[in-house]
């Protein structure tokens, strides 16, 4: 029970080739390059529920983003090269209740609903917006299995992102399935190494006049990469640092790049 605070940083630079049209901000482009820097501040509170199999937590994240985009934009018969950038508060998200069930000391399951609110600024027609300008609801299931007396961890989360319509552009994003998994071996000196992987699969077509012309514009992506961690404990608390890098491949109708993430979690 108690508070867990996390600071995270993510860098991503990716592009979509110019072989087909791409819907963005209510217009279409032929080719797109985007660069994103995101800083997040997360608070997680684990409720004191005693020593039973169930325990509960609540969390909220405030993100800030800097985004740059370059594209050959098409508006009717007119095509031109455009560059855009913006920064500020991104879409905050929270989970009112994260319910965890401890099957035993080595196996754990979590159930949660993450809610993303359109708290950032948005302007139709812009390439770079610090907001998706819709509500997103992400029911999520997590599973953790510990091996080798708890020093080897395998964790996987599966979520479905369900979006509301972007009213400013009459664009409805289709639901997206996400699976993220990591395998980490931790050592007595506090260090840990392992691998991470991710799978993104859009399970519904996008819905709009532009999306219909682009045959639903369903996206897909796979990614793999290494992870390194370091943890330091003291009486009543712990801090853990994590760094991961992923290489995206088998990408369709999404930006393709190499995301890099850093985080520091403090438990007290």
N, C-alpha and C positions, 0 to 999 in steps of 0.2 A: 504493500500500500504506500501511496505517496506520489510525489511529483516527479515527472521525467521531462526535462527540457531538451530540445534538439535544435541545432542550427545546421542548415543544409545549404550547399551550393551545387548548382548543376550548370554545365556548359554544353551546348549542342550547336553544331553547325552542319547543315545538310542541304540537299538540293534535289529537285525533280527535273529530269531532262526535258528538253523542249519538243519531244515527239508527240505530245498531246496536250489538250487544254486542261487547265486546272482551275476549279472554282475557288475564289478567295475574296472575301469582303464584299460579296454581291456582284463581282465582275469575274472575268476569266483572264487567265494569263497563259502564255506558252513558255513554260520553263519557270522555275522559281528557286531562289537561293535564300535561305533564312539562317540567322545566327541569333541564339538566345542565351542570355545569362540570367539565372534565377537564384535569388536568395530567399530562404524560407526560415521562419521562426515558428516552432511547434511547441505546444504545451499539452502534455498528457497526464491525466490524473487517474491513478488506479485506486479504486474504492476498497475500503477495508471490509471484506466479506468473510473474514475468518479463514479457517483451514479446510473448507469444503472443496469440492471439485470445480465449482463455478467461481469465477471472479469477473468483475466488470470494470470498465474504464471509459473515460470520455476524452476527446482530443479536439484541438482546433489548430489550424495552420494559417499564418499570415504570410503570403508570398509577395515578393517584389521582383519585377522583371525588366530587362532591357532587351529589346528586340529590333533587329534590322532585317530588311527584306529587299530583294532586287528581283524584278521580273519584267518580261515583255508582256505588257497588258493589252488585252483586246477588248474594245468596247464597240460593238457593232462592226463596221468595216474598218475602224481605226485601230492601229496597233502602234504602241510606242514603249520605249524602255523607261521604267520608273524605279526609283529607289525611295525607301521610306524607313523611318525609325521612330521609336517611341520608348518610353520607360515610365515606371511608376508601379502602383499597387496592381497586382494581378488578382485573379479570382480566388478569394479565400475559401477554404473548405474545412469541414468539421464532421465528426462522428459523434452523435449524441450518446450512443452506447456501443461499446465493443465488448461482446460477451465471449469469454474464454472458458473452455471446458477442458479440464485436465484428465485425460483418460488414465494416465498414471504419471510417474515422475519423468518419463522419457517421451511421452506422446501428448500433444496438445492441439486443440482445435479452436479457432476463433471465428465468430460471426459478427458482421458489422455492416452498417450502411453509411457510406461517405457521401456528403452533400456538398457540391461546389456551387457557390453563389456568384452571380455576375457583378462583382464589386469593382472591377477595373473599368477604365474608360474604353469606349468603343465608338467608332465612326464608320458607317457604311462607305465602302469604296476605297478605304485605306488598305495598304498592304500590311502594315505593322500596327497591330492593336494589342494593348496589354489586357485583353479580355476575350473570352469566347462569346460573351453577350448572351449566354443562356444558362439555365440551371442544369446541372448534371447530377444524376443519382447513380451511385455505384454500390450495389450489393456485393459484398466481398466475403469469401471464405478462405481462411488460412489454416495451414497444417504445419506443425513442427515435429520432427523426429530427432531425438538425440541418441548418439551412439558413443561407444568407447568412454564410458563413465561421464558422459556429458560434454566431452571435448570436441566431438564431431557433430555438427548441426546441419540438418537438411530442412529447409523451410520453403514452402510454396504458397503463393496466394493466387486465387482465381477471382476475377471480378468482371462484371458487365457494366459498361458505361451507357446510361440511358439519358439522352439529351432532350431538352425542350427545344421548340422552334426558335430560331433567331428571327424575331419579328421585323427587325429593321431591313432584312434582306429576303424575308420569306423563304429561308433555307432551313431544312430539317435534316440534321445529321443522323445517320443510321446508327443503331446500337453497335457497340464494339466490345468484343471479348478480349480480356487481357489475362495472361498467365505469366507470373514471375517466379523464378526459383533460384535458390542459392545453396551451395554446399561449402561449409567453412570448417577447417580444422584449427582449433585454438590450442596454444601451447602454454606451458606454465609461466613463461616469461611475459605473458600478456599479449603476444603477437598472434595473429591468425591469418591464414591464407586460404584461398579457394577460388571457386568459379561462380559466375552468375549467368543467367539466361532469361530471355523474355520472348514472348510470342504475342503479337497483336493481330487480331482477325476481326474485320468488320463483318457482322452477321446480318445486317440489313442494308439495303440501298439508301443513299441519301435521296431526299425528296425536294425537288424544286424544278423550275423550268430549266435552269442550267444543268442540274444533276440528271434530269431526264435525257437531255441531249448527250450527256457523257456516260450514258448507260449505268447510272446509279453511283458511279465513282466509288466503288467499294475498295477499301485499302487492306493491306496485309504487310507484315514485317516480322522478321526474326532477328535476334541479336544474342551474341555470346561474348564473354570477356572475363577477366580476372578481378578478384576483390582482395583487399588487404585490410586487416583491422588491428587495432591496438587498444587494450583495456587496462585501466588502472583502478584498483579498488582501495577503499579506506573504510574505516568504521562508519557505517551508516550511509555510504554512498559509493558511486562508481562513475567514471567517465570512459566512454568508448569512442574512438575515432574510426572512421571507415572511408575507404577510397575504392572506387570501382570505375572501370572503363569497359565499354561495350563496342563491338563491331557489328553494325547492321548489315544484313544480307537478305536475299530473297524478298526485296521490297517492291511493293506495287501500290501506286496511287498515294504515296506518302513521301515525305522528305526522307532521304537516305543519308546517314552520317554516322558519327562516332561519339555518342554521349559520354560525358565524364562527370562523376558525382563525388562530392566530399560531404561528410556529415560528422558532427560531434554531438553525442548524447550524454546528458548528465542526469544521474539518478540521485535523489537525496531525500 
